[in-house]
Amino acid sequence: GAGEKRLLRRRTGYACVGDLAAADLEGKHVLVHADLNVPLDDSQNITDDTRVRAAIPTIKHLISNGAKVILSSHLELDYLVGAVSNPKRPFAAIVGGSKVSSKIGVVESLLEKCDILLLGGGMIFTFYKTQGLPVGTSLVEDDKLELATSLLAKAKEKGVLLMLPTDVVIADKFSAEANCQVVAASAIPDGWIGLDIGPDSVAAFSSALETTQTDI
């Protein structure tokens, strides 16, 4: 709109994005906040893509002139809020991250709502240790072992299928030059670091998600 053009002119000396050339954009990170709040039907299909199509020329212009575009919108957040508050079932959630402590609220909330909870990332090794499995030198939050135990118990109590990886990728050191291999989750050797889920677990998680109607 006119207000946005005035703001752009004040900040850059140009009236619209189309006035920006490669000399202005090459190698620059450009944040584009686009209105992608499109109407969806009951099956989450877009029924009117006018707003999405309207954003394409701007994005193409920026990319073709060497910009690195960062696109933001409210659409994904709105979808997540709707999916969690009124999901089609079965409802599955995937949670990753390096630490259990940073995901406590998320996991506890999802255990109240979802049917299947898939865990990945570095946090899985705290869950392994609480089950008595060897974890080598993997990242483990020893002060959160009781919490991990309680979350496993809560999942069982709520009837939630909480899936941990059955195989993991490990390395002999945390380095780009490390030797890596895939082992069973119950067979991490001493001195090795667990990194993430293995291929068998990816396949198992994918199979579980084929049975669901809502995934986040």
C-alpha positions, -999 to 999 in steps of 0.1 A, spaced: 0 0 0 9 37 -1 21 36 35 44 7 29 59 24 -2 66 56 18 83 35 45 104 17 19 113 50 2 124 65 36 146 34 44 161 26 10 154 55 -14 131 33 -35 94 33 -38 88 -4 -43 107 -37 -43 108 -38 -81 130 -7 -80 157 -27 -62 184 -41 -85 211 -67 -81 235 -41 -68 212 -35 -39 203 -71 -32 232 -93 -41 242 -114 -10 217 -96 12 193 -113 36 158 -99 30 130 -106 54 96 -107 36 65 -108 57 38 -119 34 0 -122 41 -5 -159 33 -36 -164 54 -55 -182 28 -89 -199 33 -88 -237 39 -115 -263 35 -122 -291 61 -94 -312 45 -69 -283 49 -68 -277 11 -64 -241 0 -96 -228 -16 -83 -194 -28 -46 -189 -35 -48 -153 -45 -26 -140 -17 0 -167 -23 2 -159 -60 4 -122 -52 36 -127 -32 54 -147 -59 66 -118 -81 82 -101 -51 100 -133 -40 111 -141 -75 125 -106 -80 145 -107 -48 159 -142 -55 168 -135 -92 188 -104 -81 209 -124 -56 190 -119 -23 186 -146 3 149 -144 11 135 -152 46 98 -156 43 75 -152 73 38 -155 77 10 -161 102 -3 -191 83 18 -218 98 12 -206 133 -25 -204 127 -24 -240 114 -5 -253 144 -29 -236 168 -59 -251 150 -43 -285 146 -36 -288 184 -69 -273 196 -91 -293 172 -71 -321 155 -84 -348 132 -74 -381 148 -52 -400 150 -31 -370 160 7 -373 160 34 -349 172 71 -349 165 94 -333 191 132 -330 188 159 -309 203 190 -314 224 176 -311 259 145 -324 277 145 -294 299 138 -270 270 108 -291 258 91 -300 292 61 -278 286 57 -289 250 59 -326 258 36 -324 288 10 -304 268 11 -328 238 7 -358 261 -27 -343 270 -37 -340 233 -20 -364 209 -23 -401 202 13 -406 190 44 -388 202 76 -392 183 109 -381 200 142 -374 183 173 -353 186 197 -352 215 170 -354 241 165 -391 234 196 -401 253 183 -388 286 153 -411 280 176 -440 272 196 -436 303 166 -435 325 157 -469 310 191 -483 319 205 -483 283 242 -474 276 246 -439 262 284 -435 258 294 -399 260 261 -387 245 245 -355 259 224 -365 289 207 -343 315 213 -363 347 192 -339 367 162 -346 344 162 -384 346 133 -385 370 114 -361 347 120 -384 317 108 -413 337 76 -394 347 70 -385 311 72 -421 300 48 -431 327 24 -403 318 24 -414 282 15 -449 293 -12 -436 317 -28 -415 289 -26 -442 263 -3 -422 241 21 -442 219 55 -426 228 80 -437 202 118 -435 208 142 -444 181 153 -480 180 186 -472 162 208 -442 163 237 -425 144 268 -423 166 303 -408 162 336 -413 179 339 -375 184 319 -344 178 337 -333 147 333 -331 109 361 -356 106 345 -381 130 339 -418 123 302 -425 122 281 -456 123 245 -467 130 239 -490 160 209 -502 179 197 -478 206 207 -504 232 242 -508 219 260 -474 221 296 -482 229 317 -464 256 333 -433 242 309 -428 214 284 -399 210 248 -404 200 238 -378 174 203 -386 162 178 -412 150 189 -440 126 174 -452 93 153 -480 109 137 -454 132 130 -430 103 112 -459 86 92 -467 117 83 -431 124 72 -427 87 50 -458 90 34 -445 122 26 -412 105 9 -430 76 -19 -439 101 -25 -404 113 -48 -376 102 -30 -346 118 7 -342 122 27 -314 138 
